[in-house]
């Protein structure tokens, strides 16, 4: 017979408090490894980070811990089966690589020598993502202590990649090759955050991403604008017209077919977004901007979380140096990115953009479009039972209502959803002030412990309230 709820919460907290110092010592040891995947000179450190984590997961109790090599940096896989063969299978995703960091970047201390100031732990990776991966080790042990189990209530798996900060170039192939080992009923992504220290939230989705580069070619070489200007097409002008035609007067993307399949916000989702304590002036200061802009009929939060976008990331062509050089340039370049929302197909978007560009470019200008690998969007419905388990577990940890957000950015979580066919859920405790990718990155220790508590409660809630066929 399971313990009453209050007893379980108390037991979890007592266990966490008793093991807090040892947990933080271990985390600090991991943070000292400069696992910077973007810098080749740290390749050995990224491998050492994977080895360190695999050993620590074995110490935690995971009977299976493996290093999975890729064409780039290694990933770590761990598995701990439940004693209940009918229990759901849950895969936790995170990453053990970190962004580059150096003291001269503006850090107050060595970025790879963890320092605790008050209730904050400063180090590269403290929040993104080592701290949020590592809280699962103490969380599962607290879960066992509170329930009296010798194995988790769910079949628990972890996949911790080593190249997320480098764009996860080999991640999808890894997931496809190891899909049978990674099979799960739900995926928990612990590489995200909350609204604020005072407003705990759970993210329900991320946007996808498609990127392209459009090169435009006119004359075979730069030519004199006096001798030929006004009589031959100018590729730089064509680039400017292309960019100008990307949106209509309502800031909607003007590419025909772009919005096909978009999952529109429900009234309930709009209400939940509106409940968040959003201050537009503060947000604008963070954005280093003076006015909002975007698709008509939508709030700022709706625009960055739930609407697709087209952005000009770069435009250039012709002479860029001091003074004048009166030429018609031989070429121009436009770089575009498209954030995609649930229901959109990146392949369809690519075809639509290619057709649109072909219609925009004038005769006499040749163009070439190159698309990079796309990231699909992911979205979990509000009423999904696994999502509600995350909300209840967070509620028990934070002892207040849990609100809902989405993430405007993109990540490899969508690959897990697409390849494994499992819903993606987000469990993160980081807050905007943690300074991901910035100098003096930190994690709030109280929130880190709330992440531990949430994980401790989540596995039992999923096992009790959600059963999916494997």
C-alpha positions as CSV (number, residue, x, y, z in Angstrom):
1,X,0.0,0.0,0.0
2,X,1.4,3.4,-1.0
3,X,2.1,6.1,1.5
4,X,-0.4,9.0,1.9
5,X,0.4,12.0,-0.4
6,X,1.6,14.2,2.4
7,X,4.0,11.5,3.7
8,X,5.4,11.0,0.3
9,X,6.1,14.7,-0.2
10,X,7.7,14.9,3.2
11,X,9.8,11.8,2.6
12,X,11.0,13.1,-0.7
13,X,12.0,16.5,0.8
14,X,13.8,14.9,3.7
15,X,15.7,12.6,1.4
16,X,16.7,15.4,-0.9
17,X,17.9,17.6,2.0
18,X,20.0,14.8,3.4
19,X,21.7,14.2,0.1
20,X,21.8,17.8,-1.2
21,X,25.5,18.5,-0.4
22,X,26.8,15.3,-2.0
23,X,24.6,16.0,-5.0
24,X,26.0,19.5,-5.5
25,X,29.6,18.2,-5.0
26,X,29.1,15.7,-7.8
27,X,27.5,18.3,-10.0
28,X,30.4,20.6,-9.4
29,X,32.8,17.8,-10.4
30,X,31.0,17.4,-13.7
31,X,30.8,21.1,-14.4
32,X,34.6,21.3,-14.1
33,X,34.9,19.2,-17.3
34,X,34.9,21.8,-20.2
35,X,32.8,19.7,-22.6
36,X,32.6,22.3,-25.3
37,X,31.5,20.4,-28.4
38,X,32.0,23.4,-30.8
39,X,35.8,23.5,-30.2
40,X,37.8,20.6,-31.5
41,X,40.5,21.1,-28.9
42,X,37.8,20.0,-26.3
43,X,36.8,16.8,-28.1
44,X,38.6,14.7,-25.4
45,X,36.8,16.7,-22.7
46,X,33.4,16.0,-24.2
47,X,34.3,12.3,-24.3
48,X,35.5,12.5,-20.6
49,X,32.1,14.2,-19.8
50,X,30.3,11.2,-21.3
51,X,32.4,8.7,-19.3
52,X,31.9,10.7,-16.1
53,X,28.1,10.7,-16.5
54,X,27.9,7.0,-17.4
55,X,29.8,6.1,-14.3
56,X,27.6,8.3,-12.1
57,X,24.4,6.8,-13.6
58,X,25.8,3.4,-12.7
59,X,26.4,4.6,-9.1
60,X,22.8,6.0,-9.1
61,X,21.5,2.5,-9.8
62,X,20.9,2.3,-13.5
63,X,21.8,-1.3,-14.4
64,X,22.4,-0.4,-18.1
65,X,24.8,2.5,-18.9
66,X,26.4,2.8,-22.3
67,X,28.4,5.3,-24.3
68,X,27.0,5.6,-27.8
69,X,29.6,6.9,-30.3
70,X,28.5,9.1,-33.3
71,X,30.4,10.6,-36.1
72,X,30.9,13.5,-33.7
73,X,30.7,13.6,-30.0
74,X,29.4,10.6,-27.9
75,X,26.0,10.3,-26.3
76,X,25.1,8.5,-23.1
77,X,22.3,6.0,-22.8
78,X,21.0,4.5,-19.6
79,X,18.1,2.3,-18.7
80,X,16.4,1.1,-15.5
81,X,13.4,-1.2,-16.1
82,X,10.5,-1.2,-13.7
83,X,9.5,-4.3,-11.8
84,X,6.1,-3.8,-13.3
85,X,6.2,-5.2,-16.9
86,X,3.0,-3.1,-17.7
87,X,4.5,0.2,-16.6
88,X,4.9,2.9,-19.2
89,X,8.3,3.6,-20.7
90,X,9.7,7.1,-20.4
91,X,12.8,8.5,-22.1
92,X,14.5,11.5,-20.6
93,X,16.5,13.7,-23.0
94,X,19.2,16.2,-22.3
95,X,22.8,17.1,-23.3
96,X,26.1,17.1,-21.6
97,X,28.0,19.4,-24.0
98,X,28.2,23.1,-23.2
99,X,28.8,26.5,-24.9
100,X,32.3,27.9,-25.2
101,X,33.3,30.1,-22.2
102,X,36.4,32.0,-21.1
103,X,37.1,34.4,-18.3
104,X,37.8,37.2,-20.8
105,X,34.3,36.9,-22.2
106,X,33.1,38.8,-19.1
107,X,32.9,36.1,-16.5
108,X,33.5,37.2,-12.9
109,X,35.1,33.8,-12.1
110,X,36.6,30.8,-14.1
111,X,33.6,29.5,-16.0
112,X,34.7,25.9,-15.4
113,X,35.3,26.3,-11.7
114,X,31.9,26.2,-10.0
115,X,31.2,28.9,-7.4
116,X,28.2,29.2,-5.1
117,X,27.2,32.8,-4.3
118,X,24.3,32.8,-1.9
119,X,21.7,30.4,-3.3
120,X,23.1,30.4,-6.9
121,X,25.6,28.1,-8.5
122,X,27.7,29.8,-11.2
123,X,29.4,27.7,-13.9
124,X,29.1,27.0,-17.6
125,X,26.5,24.3,-17.9
126,X,25.0,24.9,-14.5
127,X,21.6,25.4,-16.1
128,X,22.2,24.5,-19.7
129,X,22.1,21.6,-19.4
130,X,24.2,19.6,-16.9
131,X,22.3,20.8,-13.9
132,X,18.9,19.9,-15.4
133,X,20.2,16.5,-16.5
134,X,21.7,15.7,-13.2
135,X,18.7,16.5,-11.1
136,X,17.2,13.3,-12.4
137,X,19.8,11.2,-10.6
138,X,18.8,12.5,-7.2
139,X,15.1,12.6,-8.3
140,X,14.9,8.8,-9.0
141,X,16.7,8.0,-5.8
142,X,14.2,10.1,-3.9
143,X,11.4,8.4,-5.7
144,X,12.7,5.0,-4.6
145,X,13.1,6.2,-1.0
146,X,9.6,7.6,-0.8
147,X,7.9,4.6,-2.4
148,X,9.9,1.8,-1.0
149,X,10.7,0.5,-4.4
150,X,13.9,-1.0,-5.6
151,X,13.3,0.1,-9.2
152,X,11.4,3.0,-10.7
153,X,7.6,3.0,-11.2
154,X,8.2,3.4,-14.9
155,X,10.7,1.8,-17.3
156,X,13.1,4.7,-17.2
157,X,15.6,5.6,-20.0
158,X,18.0,8.5,-20.5
159,X,19.6,9.8,-23.6
160,X,22.1,12.5,-23.1
161,X,23.7,13.8,-26.3
162,X,27.0,15.5,-26.7
163,X,26.4,17.8,-29.6
164,X,23.3,19.9,-28.9
165,X,25.4,23.1,-28.6
166,X,26.8,22.4,-32.1
167,X,23.4,21.9,-33.7
168,X,23.0,18.2,-33.0
169,X,24.3,17.3,-36.5
170,X,24.4,13.5,-35.9
171,X,21.5,13.3,-33.4
172,X,18.7,12.3,-35.8
173,X,20.8,9.5,-37.4
174,X,21.6,8.2,-33.9
175,X,17.9,8.1,-32.9
176,X,17.0,6.4,-36.1
177,X,19.7,3.8,-35.7
178,X,18.9,3.2,-32.1
179,X,15.1,3.6,-32.3
180,X,14.4,0.1,-30.9
181,X,16.5,0.7,-27.8
182,X,15.0,4.2,-27.4
183,X,11.4,3.1,-27.8
184,X,9.2,5.0,-25.3
185,X,5.6,5.9,-24.6
186,X,6.7,9.5,-23.7
187,X,9.7,11.7,-23.9
188,X,10.7,14.1,-21.1
189,X,12.9,16.9,-22.3
190,X,14.9,18.6,-19.5
191,X,16.6,21.3,-21.5
192,X,14.1,24.1,-21.1
193,X,12.9,26.5,-18.4
194,X,10.1,28.2,-16.6
195,X,8.6,31.7,-16.8
196,X,10.2,33.0,-13.6
197,X,11.1,32.1,-10.0
198,X,7.7,33.0,-8.8
199,X,5.7,31.6,-11.7
200,X,6.4,27.9,-12.3
201,X,5.4,26.8,-15.8
202,X,5.4,23.8,-18.0
203,X,6.2,24.1,-21.7
204,X,3.9,22.4,-24.1
205,X,5.7,22.8,-27.4
206,X,8.5,24.1,-29.5
207,X,8.6,25.6,-33.0
208,X,10.3,23.9,-35.9
209,X,12.9,25.6,-38.1
210,X,13.7,25.7,-41.8
211,X,16.6,27.7,-43.2
212,X,17.7,28.6,-46.7
213,X,20.2,30.7,-48.6
214,X,19.3,32.3,-51.8
215,X,22.0,33.4,-54.2
216,X,21.1,35.7,-57.1
217,X,23.3,36.1,-60.2
218,X,23.1,38.9,-62.8
219,X,26.0,40.0,-65.0
220,X,29.0,37.6,-65.3
221,X,31.0,40.3,-63.4
222,X,30.5,43.7,-61.8
223,X,29.8,46.2,-64.5
224,X,29.7,50.0,-64.8
225,X,26.4,51.5,-63.6
226,X,26.7,54.4,-66.0
227,X,27.2,52.3,-69.1
228,X,24.7,49.6,-68.2
229,X,22.5,50.8,-65.4
230,X,18.8,50.9,-66.1
231,X,19.2,48.5,-69.0
232,X,20.1,45.2,-67.4
233,X,18.7,43.6,-64.2
234,X,20.5,44.2,-60.9
235,X,20.7,41.2,-58.6
236,X,21.0,43.4,-55.5
237,X,17.7,45.1,-56.4
238,X,16.2,41.7,-57.0
239,X,17.3,40.6,-53.5
240,X,15.8,43.8,-52.0
241,X,12.5,43.1,-53.8
242,X,12.6,39.5,-52.7
243,X,12.9,40.5,-49.1
244,X,10.3,43.3,-49.4
245,X,7.8,40.7,-50.8
246,X,8.3,38.3,-47.9
247,X,5.4,39.7,-45.8
248,X,2.1,41.5,-46.6
249,X,0.9,44.7,-45.0
250,X,-0.4,42.7,-42.0
251,X,3.0,41.2,-41.4
252,X,1.8,37.8,-42.6
253,X,4.2,35.6,-44.6
254,X,3.3,36.2,-48.2
255,X,4.6,32.9,-49.5
256,X,1.6,31.0,-51.1
257,X,0.8,27.9,-49.1
258,X,3.0,28.8,-46.2
259,X,0.3,28.5,-43.6
260,X,-1.1,25.2,-44.9
261,X,-1.8,22.8,-42.0
262,X,-1.1,25.3,-39.2
263,X,-2.7,24.2,-35.9
264,X,-4.5,27.3,-34.7
265,X,-4.5,28.4,-31.0
266,X,-7.6,27.4,-29.1
267,X,-9.5,29.9,-27.0
268,X,-8.3,28.1,-23.9
269,X,-4.7,28.3,-24.9
270,X,-5.1,32.0,-25.6
271,X,-6.6,32.4,-22.1
272,X,-3.7,30.5,-20.5
273,X,-1.1,32.7,-22.3
274,X,-3.0,35.8,-21.1
275,X,-2.8,34.6,-17.5
276,X,1.0,34.9,-17.4
277,X,2.4,38.1,-15.8
278,X,3.8,39.4,-19.1
279,X,5.1,43.0,-19.1
280,X,5.7,44.1,-22.7
281,X,8.0,47.0,-21.7
282,X,10.3,44.7,-19.7
283,X,10.2,42.2,-22.6
284,X,11.2,45.0,-25.1
285,X,14.2,45.9,-22.9
286,X,15.3,42.3,-23.0
287,X,14.9,42.3,-26.7
288,X,16.9,45.5,-27.0
289,X,14.1,47.0,-29.0
290,X,11.7,49.9,-28.8
291,X,8.5,48.6,-30.4
292,X,6.7,45.3,-31.0
293,X,5.9,44.2,-34.5
294,X,4.4,41.1,-36.0
295,X,1.4,39.3,-37.5
296,X,-1.8,41.3,-37.0
297,X,-4.4,39.8,-34.7
298,X,-2.0,38.1,-32.3
299,X,-0.4,39.1,-29.0
300,X,3.4,39.2,-28.6
301,X,3.5,35.9,-26.7
302,X,1.3,34.3,-29.4
303,X,3.6,35.5,-32.1
304,X,6.8,34.1,-30.5
305,X,5.3,30.8,-29.3
306,X,2.4,29.8,-31.6
307,X,2.7,31.5,-34.9
308,X,5.1,30.7,-37.8
309,X,7.5,33.3,-39.0
310,X,9.8,34.3,-41.8
311,X,12.9,36.3,-40.9
312,X,15.7,37.8,-43.0
313,X,18.9,36.7,-41.2
314,X,21.2,38.4,-43.7
315,X,21.3,40.3,-47.0
316,X,24.2,41.5,-49.0
317,X,25.6,42.2,-52.5
318,X,27.8,44.6,-54.3
319,X,30.3,47.1,-52.9
320,X,30.4,47.3,-49.1
321,X,33.6,49.4,-48.6
322,X,34.2,53.1,-47.9
323,X,33.3,55.7,-50.5
324,X,31.4,54.8,-53.7
325,X,31.9,52.3,-56.4
326,X,29.3,52.8,-59.1
327,X,28.6,49.3,-60.2
328,X,25.9,46.8,-61.0
329,X,27.0,43.9,-58.8
330,X,27.3,40.5,-60.4
331,X,25.6,38.7,-57.4
332,X,23.6,39.2,-54.2
333,X,22.7,36.9,-51.3
334,X,19.8,36.5,-48.9
335,X,19.6,34.3,-45.9
336,X,16.2,33.4,-44.6
337,X,14.8,31.3,-41.7
338,X,11.3,30.1,-41.0
339,X,10.0,29.2,-37.6
340,X,7.3,26.5,-38.0
341,X,4.4,25.5,-35.7
342,X,2.5,22.3,-35.2
343,X,0.8,21.1,-38.4
344,X,3.4,22.6,-40.7
345,X,5.5,20.2,-42.8
346,X,9.1,21.5,-43.5
347,X,9.1,19.7,-46.9
348,X,6.0,21.5,-48.0
349,X,7.4,24.8,-46.7
350,X,10.6,24.3,-48.7
351,X,8.6,23.6,-51.9
352,X,6.5,26.7,-51.3
353,X,9.5,28.9,-50.8
354,X,11.2,27.6,-53.9
355,X,8.2,28.3,-56.0
356,X,7.7,31.7,-54.5
357,X,11.3,32.7,-55.1
358,X,11.1,31.5,-58.7
359,X,8.1,33.8,-59.2
360,X,9.8,36.8,-57.6
361,X,13.1,36.7,-59.5
362,X,13.1,38.7,-62.7
363,X,14.3,37.5,-66.1
364,X,18.0,37.9,-66.5
365,X,18.7,37.0,-62.9
366,X,19.6,33.4,-62.1
367,X,19.0,32.1,-58.6
368,X,20.0,29.1,-56.5
369,X,18.4,28.1,-53.2
370,X,20.1,25.9,-50.7
371,X,18.1,24.6,-47.7
372,X,19.8,23.1,-44.6
373,X,18.4,20.2,-42.5
374,X,15.0,21.2,-41.0
375,X,13.7,20.8,-37.5
376,X,10.1,19.8,-37.1
377,X,7.8,21.5,-34.6
378,X,6.3,19.6,-31.7
379,X,3.2,20.2,-29.6
380,X,1.5,18.3,-26.8
381,X,-2.2,18.9,-26.3
382,X,-3.2,20.4,-23.0
383,X,-5.4,17.5,-22.0
384,X,-2.7,14.8,-22.8
385,X,-2.6,12.5,-19.7
386,X,1.2,12.4,-19.6
387,X,1.4,16.2,-19.7
388,X,-1.1,16.4,-16.8
389,X,1.2,14.0,-14.8
390,X,4.1,16.6,-15.3
391,X,1.8,19.4,-14.2
392,X,0.7,17.5,-11.1
393,X,4.3,16.5,-10.2
394,X,5.4,20.1,-10.5
395,X,2.4,21.2,-8.5
396,X,3.4,18.9,-5.6
397,X,6.9,20.2,-5.7
398,X,6.1,24.0,-6.0
399,X,2.9,23.9,-4.0
400,X,1.2,26.4,-6.3
401,X,-0.7,26.4,-9.6
402,X,1.4,25.5,-12.7
403,X,0.9,27.6,-15.8
404,X,1.6,26.8,-19.4
405,X,4.1,28.2,-21.9
406,X,5.5,27.3,-25.3
407,X,9.1,27.7,-26.6
408,X,9.7,30.0,-29.5
409,X,13.0,28.4,-30.4
410,X,13.7,25.0,-31.9
411,X,15.6,21.9,-30.8
412,X,16.2,18.2,-31.4
413,X,13.1,17.1,-29.3
414,X,11.1,17.0,-32.5
415,X,13.4,14.3,-33.9
416,X,12.5,12.1,-30.9
417,X,8.8,12.8,-31.4
418,X,8.9,12.0,-35.1
419,X,11.2,9.0,-35.1
420,X,9.8,7.4,-31.9
421,X,6.2,8.4,-32.4
422,X,6.0,9.5,-28.7
423,X,4.6,12.7,-27.2
424,X,7.3,15.2,-26.0
425,X,6.9,16.7,-22.6
426,X,9.1,19.4,-21.1
427,X,10.4,19.4,-17.5
428,X,12.8,22.3,-16.9
429,X,13.4,24.6,-13.9
430,X,15.7,27.2,-15.4
431,X,14.7,30.8,-15.5
432,X,15.6,33.6,-17.9
433,X,18.1,35.2,-15.5
434,X,20.2,32.0,-15.6
435,X,22.0,33.4,-18.6
436,X,22.2,30.5,-21.0
437,X,25.2,30.9,-23.4
438,X,26.2,34.1,-21.5
439,X,28.9,35.0,-19.0
440,X,28.2,34.1,-15.4
441,X,25.7,31.4,-16.2
442,X,24.0,30.2,-13.1
443,X,21.3,28.0,-11.7
444,X,19.0,28.8,-8.7
445,X,19.7,26.1,-6.2
446,X,16.2,26.2,-4.7
447,X,14.7,25.7,-8.2
448,X,17.2,22.9,-8.9
449,X,15.9,21.1,-5.9
450,X,12.4,21.6,-7.0
451,X,13.4,19.9,-10.3
452,X,14.6,17.0,-8.2
453,X,11.3,16.9,-6.3
454,X,9.3,17.1,-9.5
455,X,11.2,14.1,-11.0
456,X,10.7,12.2,-7.8
457,X,6.9,12.6,-8.0
458,X,6.6,12.2,-11.8
459,X,7.4,8.6,-12.2
460,X,4.8,7.4,-9.8
461,X,2.1,9.7,-11.2
462,X,2.8,8.5,-14.8
463,X,2.6,4.8,-13.7
464,X,-0.6,5.4,-11.8
465,X,-2.5,7.6,-14.3
466,X,-1.2,6.7,-17.8
467,X,-0.9,3.4,-19.5
468,X,0.0,3.3,-23.2
469,X,0.5,0.1,-25.3
470,X,4.2,-0.4,-25.9
